[in-house]
Amino acid sequence: MSKASERHQAKLWPYSPPPIFVFFFLATMATLQDIGVSAGINILSAFIFFIIFAILRLQPFNDRVYFSKWYLKGLRSSPTRGGAFVQRFVNLDLRAYLKFLNWMPQALKMPEPELIDHAGLDSVVYLRIYWLGLKIFAPIAVLAWAVLVPVNWTNDTLELANQLRNVTSSDIDKLSVSNIPDYSMRFWTHIVMAYAFTIWTCYVLMKEYETIANMRLQFLASEARRPDQFTVLVRNVPPDADETVSELVEHFFLVNHPDHYLTHQVVCNANKLADLVEKKKKLQNWLDYYQLKYARNNTQRIMVKLGFLGLWGQRVDAIDHYIAEIDKTSKEIAKEREEVVNDPKSIMPAAFVSFKTRWAAAVCAQTQQTRNPTQWLTEWAPEPRDVYWPNLAIPYVALTVRRLLMHVAFFFLTFFFIVPIAFVQSLATIEGIVKVAPFLKVIVEDDFMKSVIQGFLPGIALKLFLIFLPSILMIMAKFEGFTSISSLERRSAFRYYIFNFVNVFLASVITGAAFEQLSAFLNQSPNQIPKTIGVAIPMKATFFITYIMVDGWAGVAGEILMLKPLVMFHLKNTFLVKTEKDREEAMDPGSIGFNTGEPRIQLYFLLGLVYAPVTPMLLPFILIFFALAYIVYRHQIINVYNQEYESAAAFWPDVHGRVIAALIISQVLLMGLLGTKHAALAAPFLIALPVLTIGFHRFCKGRYEPAFVRYPLQEAKMKDTIYTYGTFYMYIERDKRICELSVCLCLVHKMNVSVKAVYDRY
């Protein structure tokens, strides 16, 4: 090769990536054929899932699984009770099967205000995250394909670079920025598009933030009156040798809030009491079962044996036995309740304090009570379903230590998880399979099998490897001491997002042996890391396309099938269900799962924003994910999912912040990529983008975030004016003893039904 030719090629491809990048790029690079095979497999899988779902949802014996939310609301009755015997289990109406996709338009019919009443604000705002993705990426995709794709395609850089020893490419790469030669003026197009994408994303984010902030305030203003609106959670009550915790709380608030304090209830450790209540519920269920059985055939009394599983032992009358056992357990509950209330050791240094007005509760919840900021900590009391009882009494110092330990543990979990992920992904390649199992070489080198492995296996391997991660992160969040389920899920979601960014995005972009990866980063200066990652990003577009199809297409389609709840319901219904109450408990509608769903969405925001100016071909795949997921999850929220709590969209600032983080990451990596392309004149103009984006985020944080972390006193006063507190005051005073006894039942582990009944009364 001539020296002139070498200089020309060096000019076209001057940056030589580390050997680990080249190796893995060559090992996992997928062609258009591989992408086509993967798309065909995933589209076919999704279509099969939809057909199976359409058939199963029409069968009467599955009605409680696919419409469980309506059963829980009492608005739907079982179709298996009437009609012919066969029709109780199988839908014989052939016309219903011809419209197997009619659930899609039905899922879109319910208007948003009605959906808020039906499912709550949390569910509706969660759906708006998918809608936000469509609003951001639809115009970006159109603009990118209209402007960037022609600019990228009309070059021959990769064809010339293919002559180099360590460089190879596919037709997909010709649509990316990799196909533009170094020093080209065409990079100005990508910079202008980066500005356009940033401006549009920020505009949509601001409008959405404003809309959801108004929705939250309106939702809080329109809520029915409940005690938690007047109640503050007080923690870290300091010990006093002369007063009990209850007396100390009452004395403190009578002195510092004399005109507004109403009543309080200290937090008690009632583990044994909760177990007795659960025992009584099971006994009552058996009694109901035998009474129903006797009502169907009252010719003779039902006898049972008291031995193991009723196989041996003394024979007794079943109804009389369970009535006696329930009476005995009720006496034990009453005795244990008195012991809990009167035993100082069971009283925790925390309390729920109720005020006469919402305004007074807002003032107390949002102010510092004493000069020592570690004592008398006040915050809004979560709604009853949202309280996580075990963490209410953790001391302030212990909270600090616990959170420090979890930060360290999460760092090591995130870093060392790279090792198994890199190992699994190395096995999901042709070379990896042949190395582990040489006898499969003939099979895997077949063109079709090669396309399946390179276009499908890496994505599914990565998804399977992350199955147990959410449970680990939730345990860590509980250990940190958060007092509500919503805050636990938000912390878990934040860590899941960080984990996805490091181990799914970065580790997939720069994949090699774990120690080579560590060495590559330790042996270069920090300002070279964006360049290192930036040059690898276009190479990994095909991997992320296959991952989106596996996780975002087939995975979302599989979500609607509800396979696990379906199997569990029929197993319970066959072997465990004795009464109608058992049948209701056998339904497992599940919930949105914010701690797993939202970080998953954020990964798609990250991929879309990073690859929009680099490889626009990825954008249509992301748009299909957002559109499909919006329809599927809207259907699930309307018909299946039962929300565990209502936080009034308190999670939205986290969503906004993570999209902003993805935007900044995309800008920094684009700068790194252009730096490797020697676009010296163009690259500096990108420096302003992260600065402007951070400034925009600070503006939104100051303008809209207070609506999510504080309750305006003006709003509280207006609602107090409209709804007088006289009735609430009388209810509290009249039923104060009922409230105290009921709260004791739900402390530490679980809520009791009676507590909800008391709350509903108010």
DANOR-V32774 format. One record per helix or strand of 3 or more residues. SS is the DSSP state (helix for helix, strand for strand). FROM is the first residue (numbers start at 1). LEN is the number of residues. If there is no record, write none. Layout:
ss=SS from=FROM len=LEN
ss=SS from=FROM len=LEN
This chain:
ss=helix from=3 len=10
ss=helix from=19 len=10
ss=helix from=32 len=26
ss=helix from=60 len=7
ss=helix from=68 len=5
ss=helix from=86 len=3
ss=helix from=94 len=5
ss=helix from=102 len=8
ss=helix from=112 len=8
ss=helix from=121 len=33
ss=helix from=157 len=5
ss=helix from=173 len=3
ss=helix from=177 len=3
ss=helix from=187 len=36
ss=helix from=227 len=4
ss=strand from=231 len=5
ss=helix from=245 len=12
ss=strand from=261 len=8
ss=helix from=271 len=26
ss=strand from=303 len=3
ss=helix from=308 len=3
ss=strand from=315 len=3
ss=helix from=318 len=25
ss=helix from=344 len=3
ss=strand from=347 len=9
ss=helix from=358 len=8
ss=strand from=377 len=4
ss=helix from=384 len=3
ss=helix from=389 len=3
ss=helix from=396 len=32
ss=helix from=430 len=7
ss=helix from=438 len=7
ss=helix from=447 len=19
ss=helix from=469 len=12
ss=helix from=485 len=25
ss=helix from=514 len=9
ss=helix from=526 len=34
ss=helix from=563 len=13
ss=helix from=580 len=7
ss=helix from=594 len=19
ss=helix from=616 len=24
ss=helix from=652 len=25
ss=helix from=680 len=24
ss=helix from=706 len=4
ss=helix from=713 len=10
ss=helix from=726 len=9
ss=helix from=736 len=10
ss=helix from=753 len=9
